[in-house]
Amino acid sequence: MTPIASEIFKAYDIRGIVDKTLTEEAAERIGRALGTIGKAKGVGKFVVGRDGRLSGPRLAKALARGLAAAGMDVIDIGVVATPMVYFATHLFDTGSGVMVTGSHNPPEYNGLKMMVAGETLAAEAIQDLRRVCEK
């Protein structure tokens, strides 16, 4: 198992250079870790959306594989703006979702903005996620 680059775990999101620091394997492992954390909080399904970056479909698919491996149902809402993922977590009553987005970064970057059980992951919660990924 290839280690996940620790520098992708930022204060408010996960962000890295596609196929270098943020790989499909990393996205799948992050999905599995998010599912594990979600399961501990009583979550059964996650919403997944993505922006228009070319790497988005494959990273979202890898993320969904990891979530499913952890026992989560995945609702893929396709290409949307980030606020739509948050809206969909309410619409589908999941409280949990992931937006695959590079935000304002150059095209070689992509990342993840995450919400689990109604709480947007930031700061220490993202570092907790990193530790779960490393197990």
C-alpha positions in Angstrom: 0.0 0.0 0.0 1.5 3.3 -1.1 1.5 6.0 1.6 -0.9 8.9 1.0 1.0 12.2 0.8 0.3 13.9 4.2 0.6 17.4 2.7 -2.7 17.0 0.8 -4.6 17.2 4.2 -5.1 21.0 4.5 -6.9 23.0 7.1 -10.3 23.1 5.3 -10.0 20.4 2.6 -7.9 17.9 0.8 -6.0 19.3 -2.1 -3.2 17.9 -4.3 -1.7 17.5 -7.7 -3.6 14.8 -9.6 -1.6 11.6 -10.1 1.2 12.9 -8.0 0.1 13.8 -4.5 -3.7 13.1 -5.1 -4.1 9.7 -6.8 -7.0 7.5 -7.5 -5.7 5.1 -4.8 -5.6 7.9 -2.3 -9.2 9.0 -3.2 -10.4 5.4 -2.7 -8.7 5.2 0.7 -10.1 8.5 1.7 -13.5 7.3 0.7 -13.1 4.2 2.8 -11.9 6.3 5.8 -14.9 8.8 5.4 -17.2 5.8 5.3 -15.7 4.3 8.4 -16.0 7.7 10.2 -19.6 8.0 8.9 -20.6 4.6 10.0 -19.4 5.4 13.6 -21.7 8.4 13.5 -24.7 6.5 12.2 -24.4 7.6 8.6 -25.5 5.2 5.8 -25.1 7.2 2.7 -23.0 10.0 1.1 -23.7 12.4 -1.6 -20.8 12.9 -4.1 -20.5 15.7 -6.6 -17.7 17.1 -8.8 -16.7 20.2 -10.7 -15.8 20.2 -14.4 -12.1 19.3 -14.1 -11.0 16.5 -16.3 -9.7 14.4 -13.4 -13.1 14.7 -11.6 -14.9 11.6 -12.9 -12.1 9.2 -12.1 -11.4 10.7 -8.7 -15.2 10.7 -7.8 -15.4 7.0 -9.0 -12.5 6.0 -6.8 -13.9 7.9 -3.9 -17.3 6.2 -4.3 -15.6 2.8 -4.4 -14.0 3.5 -1.1 -17.3 4.8 0.4 -19.1 1.6 -0.8 -16.3 -0.6 0.5 -17.0 0.9 3.9 -20.7 0.0 3.6 -22.0 3.4 2.4 -24.6 3.9 -0.2 -23.4 6.6 -2.7 -25.7 9.2 -4.4 -23.7 10.6 -7.3 -25.2 13.9 -8.3 -22.7 14.6 -11.1 -21.2 17.9 -12.2 -22.4 20.6 -9.8 -21.3 23.7 -7.9 -20.1 23.0 -4.4 -23.3 24.5 -2.7 -25.3 21.9 -4.5 -23.6 19.1 -2.6 -24.5 20.7 0.7 -28.1 21.2 -0.5 -28.2 17.5 -1.7 -27.1 16.3 1.8 -30.3 18.0 3.1 -32.5 16.9 0.2 -31.5 13.3 0.5 -31.3 13.4 4.3 -27.7 12.1 4.4 -26.0 15.0 6.3 -22.8 13.6 4.5 -21.2 14.5 1.2 -18.1 15.1 -0.7 -17.4 17.6 -3.4 -14.5 16.7 -5.7 -13.2 20.2 -6.7 -10.0 21.9 -7.4 -11.6 25.2 -6.4 -9.5 28.2 -7.5 -6.3 26.2 -8.0 -4.6 25.5 -11.4 -6.0 22.6 -13.6 -3.4 20.1 -12.4 -4.9 20.2 -8.9 -8.0 18.6 -7.5 -9.3 18.1 -4.1 -12.2 17.1 -1.7 -14.5 19.2 0.5 -16.2 16.9 3.0 -19.2 16.8 5.3 -20.0 14.0 7.7 -23.1 13.8 9.8 -23.9 17.4 9.4 -20.4 18.7 10.2 -18.0 20.1 7.6 -14.6 18.6 8.1 -11.9 21.1 8.9 -8.7 21.4 11.0 -8.3 18.6 13.5 -11.2 16.5 11.9 -9.2 16.4 8.6 -6.1 15.3 10.5 -8.2 12.6 12.2 -9.3 11.5 8.7 -5.6 11.3 7.7 -4.9 9.1 10.7 -7.8 6.7 9.7 -6.4 6.6 6.1 -3.0 5.5 7.5 -4.4 2.5 9.3 
